[in-house]
Amino acid sequence: ETLNITFEWIDIQGQYNDGRGKAYSDHVGNVYASGDKTYDLMSAHSRTIALTASNGYCADLMQAEYLDFEKPWWPTIMTETATIGDKMYFVTGDVSTNSIHQMYTIFYNKDLFSKYPDLVEPAEYVLEDNWNIETFQLITKGMYQDLDSSNSANEGDLYGFTSLNWHFDAIYYGAGLRQAEKDPENLFKISDDYFSDKAIALSDDIGAWVKEGDVYINSTYFDDVFLSGNSLMTMARHHDIANYLTGDFKHGIAPIPKYNNDQENYITLVGNPISFYSIFALSKDIDRAAAVLECWASEAYRLTSPALFETTFKLRYSDTSVESQMYDIIRAGIVFDFGRLFNDTLGNMSGQWSWGASKGTSWATASKPYARSLPKKLKEITDSFKAID
């Protein structure tokens, strides 16, 4: 209404899994090759748009008029992550509600905590600024109970913590570690964190903790153990709360724990199923498309995000003011990472650490082959961006 434009929605499957990300990018490539100027804006799964951009089908947003990345609806950490050299081909923020829904969070069962008077809820540790990996693990110690008398750990038993193995990425980032970082040319290199002593020590620590028996790694996408009331805590992206609210217990939330108390802030990884936005390189009017995208993000910042975050998350999903405080802390710490966007091209870089940690595999050993291959693979990606005219 503000800009007196209308949208014509063209629905192309943009989820990254099952080859759909490549199919989306190939479709855009065919349109580009034909010289068809039908498209203006494009949006899809973060990895799908990143792939489409690396193939040269997205306009440089830094050259478009009307986009103002100093505005609060474009998160600074996002624009820093998306800038490649002096160019930027995709962005997200308030324009996508998934920038909030996909925040990694610790959920916990308040009713179960109340049955163990010696246990302190995670949110209380956060308020005391003592929520770290050590505290997180201590809560779970000795929690395992063979509830179904099967003499084997399964989904019918009681645990201190349950989650999926690929969610352990959130612990890696929560500890202040990165997978890719900027080089002097404002391009990307493999972060020194990835092969660091800290990453190795954290992986070994998590692996030993999992093996003690108080942690259960789910084999299915959704954490049925936590939902059934048989786990103190779980770790998942916030959009899973819609399922957890159906559980017969009160829930609490907390940020991903810090590495230790020397760490300044809590850090929140944002899950990959978040919509990235770009402008088609052959758009009939790139500046008009940019104006629409800027207005869209601005309106979302003023209307959509407050309705979702302030009203729904901090009121409807919060039993007390403590949960509201947790939401503010969680959102304030969000991070993105270039390495996660090109995970497949980088040999499943994003998943290697989390899978190894959750299985107790030595990261010192498992990471060695990647020290040789990853820099070459990442250079191929950055070279593809450098080659875009």
N, C-alpha and C positions, 0 to 999 in steps of 0.2 A: 504493500500500500504506500509506503513512504517513497519508494522509487518508481512507482507506477509501472511495475513489470509483472509478468506472469511466468510461472515455471511450467515447462513441459518435461515431465519426469520420464526418463528412459531407463528401465530397470534391467541392468545386467548383473548377474551374480558376482558379487565382489568379495565374498569370503575367501580367505586364502587357501584353506584346506582343499584336498581332493582335486588339485589342479585348477581350481576355479580362479585363483589369483593370476596364474599364467594366462588362462583363457580370457580373462578381463583385459589384461595388458595387451594380449595379441589382438583382441577386438579393437581396442583403441589404436593399436599400430596399423591395422588394416584401414581404419577410417583416416588416419593421418596420411598413409601412403596414397590414398585415393584423392587427397586434397579436399575432402569433405569438411566443411566448417560448421557442421550441425551442432557440435557440443560447445558449451561455454565452461561450466563448472563440472568437476568430477569428484566423486567421493566414494570411498570403499574402505575395506580393512587396511590398517596401517601398512602391512607388508605388501599388499596389492598395489597401493598408490606409490610406495617407495620403489617397487619394481617398475611400474609404469614410468616414473620419473627418470630412473636410470636408463631407460630405453629411449629417452629424449622426447617424450610426448607431452611434457608439462611445461608451461611457461614459467619464466623466472619471476617470482612474486616481488622480488626486490626492485624490479623495473616497472612494476605496475603502479599506476596512480591510485590514490585513495586508501591503499592499505597502510595502516599505521601500527607497526609492531611495538610501539611504545605504550599502546593502550592496554589496559588490564585484561581485556578479553583474549589477548594472545599471551599465554604464559611465557615469561622470560626463558625458563629452562627449555621450553619447547622450541622457541625460535633459535636458541643457541644450538640445540641438537640438530635442527633441520638445516642450518646454514652450512653450505658446502662451498668453500672458497668464499667468494663474495656474492654467491647466488643462493636462492632458496626456492624449492619447487613444490613444497607441500607444507601444510601447517594444520594444527588443530588447537582446541581450547574450548571456550564456552560454546562454540559453534557445534560441538558434539557433546551430547549428554553423556556419552560413554567415557569422556575424560574424567567424570566423577564416578560413574558406575563401575569402572574397571580398576579403581584403587585397591591395592592389596591391603588386607585387614586381618587382624586376629579377632575371631569371634570366640566368645566363651560362654559357658553355661552357668548362669548365676545360681540357679537352684542347686546344681551339683557342687559348686564351691561352698554353698552354705552348709552342706552336709559334712564338711571338713573344716572345723573351726580354726585349725592351725594354718590353713591356706589363705593367702592374701590375693584378692582379685587383681588381674593385670592392670586395670585402670588406676587402682590405688598406687601401684608401683610407678606408673607414669606420672601421677601427680607428685610423687616423692622424687621424681627424676632418677629412678633406680630400676627402670625397665630395660634390661639388657639380656644378651644371650644366656648368661649364667643364671640370672633370675628366672628367665623363661624355662630353662631346663630343670631347675630345682623344683619348680611347681609340679612337674610331671613325675618326679621320682617316687617309685613304689606304688603308683596308681593302678598298675595292671591287676585285673581280677578275672579269673576264668569263670565268667558268669554262666556259661552253658555247660560247664563240667566236661568239655570235650578234650581236655589235656593238650590243646593246641590253640595258638592265637588265631582268632578269626573275627569277623564282623559282629559276632554276638557277645564279645567281651568288653570289659571296661578299660579305658586307656586315659592317659594324661593328655595326649595330643594325637590328632589324626589329620592327614592331608594327602594330597596327590604329590607324587615325586616332582613333577615339573613346576609345582608352586614354590619349591624351595629356592627358585630364582629370587624370590622376594627377600629371603634372608641374606643372600649374597649382596643385593643392592642395599638392603637395610643396614648392612655393616659398613656402608660407604664405599663399596667396591664398584668398579665400572668395567665394561667389556671393550668399549671403544672410546677414544678421546681425541681431541684436536691436536694436530701437529702445527708447526710454525706457519704453514701455508693456509691454515684454517680448514684443512682437509682432515681426514680421519686416519688414525693408526690404531693398532691393537693396544689396549691399555696395558700398562705395566702391571696393573692390579691383577690381570687375568692369570698370570704365572707367578704371582708374588707369594712370599712366605705367609702373608696374612690369609690369602685365599686358600693355601694348602692347610694351614692350621685350622681355619674355620671349617673346611671340608672334613678334616679328620675328626674334629670335635663333634660335628653334626652326625657323622657316620657312627661314632662310638655311642652317642646318645640314642640313636635309632635302634642300635643293636641291643641295648639294655632291656628292651621289651615293653617299655611303657608308651612307645610310639607305634602307631599302626599306619602303614602306607596303603591308601585305598587303591583298589584296582579298577574302580569305576569313576566316572567323571564327577559324580556328586557324592558328598560326604554323608552317606547314610548312617554311619556310626554316630557322628555328632548329632544329626537330626533325631536319632532314636534316643538321645539323652545319655549315651554311653561314652562320651568323651568330654574332658574338661574344656579343651580348646581345639579349634581348627584354624587353618589359614587358607583364605580364598579371596577372590576378587569380590568387591562389595555387592555386585549384582546378584550374588548367590543369597543375599539376605532375604529375598522374596521367598525362597524355599525354607530358610531357617525359621522364618516367622511362623511357619506352620507347625513347628515343633511344640511340644507340650511343656515348655519351660521358658523362663525369662533369659534373654541373652544380653551380653555386654560386648563392647568392642574396645580394641586398643590398637595402636600402631604396631608395625613390625618392630621388634626390639632392636635397640642399638647394639653395636658390637661390644662396647663397654661404656662406662660412665664418662670416659674422656671424650667420647663423641658428642659433638655439640647439639645436633638436631636429629629428630626422627626422620627417616627417609622412606618414602612410599613409592614402590614400583607401580607403574600403570600397566595393566595387562594389554596384550597385543590386539584384542578385538575392539579397537577404538577407531572411529572414522577419521581418516585424514582427508583434507580437501586440497584440491589443486585446480588450476585453470588450464584448459586444453590449449596446447601450443598454437593451434590454428583457429582459435576462437575469432569470430568476426569482429569482436570488440573486447580486447583484453582488459582495458580500463573500465568498461562497463561491468564486466564480470567481477573485477576487483571491487568495484563500488558495492555490488550486490553482496559479495562475500563479507566485506567490512561491515555493512549494515546488518547483515544476518548475525554476525558474531556479536555486534554491539547490542542488538535487541535481545539475543540469548543471554548475554551478561546481565541485562537489566530485568528480564522477565523469566526466562526459562530456568536459569541456574538458581536464582533465589527460591523459585517455587519448588525445585527439586531438592536443593541442598538445605536451605534454611527451614522450609516448611515440612518437606517429607522426611529427609534424613534426621534433622536435628529436633524435630517435634514428633512426627508419627513413629519413627523408628527408635526413638530414645525414651527409655523409661524415666531417666533422671537427667539433671543438668550435667552430670558427669559424662554421659554419652555424648552430649552436645559438645563438650570440651574436647573429647576424643576426636570427633569429626573434624573440628578445626585443626587439630594437630596433624591428623592424617592428611588432610587436603593440603596443608601448608608445605608438606615435604615431598610432593610428587616429583618424580624424575622420569626422563625418557632416555633411551640409549640407541645410538645408530647401529650398534652391533646386533641388537635384537631385531631391527627392521629387516636386515638382510641375513637372517639366521640360516636359511637354507643354503644360500650361496656360500656362507661361511662354515659349512659342514656342521650344521646344528650347534653352532657355537653357544647359543643361548641356553640350550638344554644340557650341555655336557657337564657343567659344574653341578647343577642341581640334581641330575640323575646320579652322578657319582657320589655326591654327599649323602643322598638319601639311601644309597645302597652300601655305603661304607667303603667305596673304592678309593684308593690312594690318588689324590689329585696330583701329587708330585710326579707320579708315574703316568697317569692318564693324560696329563696335559702336554707331555713332551712332544708327541707328534704334531700338535697344534702350533707349537712354537716355531716350527719350520713352515707349515702350510698356511696358517692364517694371515700373516703379513702379505703374502703373495696374492691370496684371494681378495683381501680387502683392497689392495692396490688396483686390482682389476675393476672393482666397483668404483673407486674414486677416479680412475682413468676414464671410465665410461661417462662420468659426470663432466670431467674436464673436456671431453671431446664434444660435448653438446654445444652447438653454435647458438 
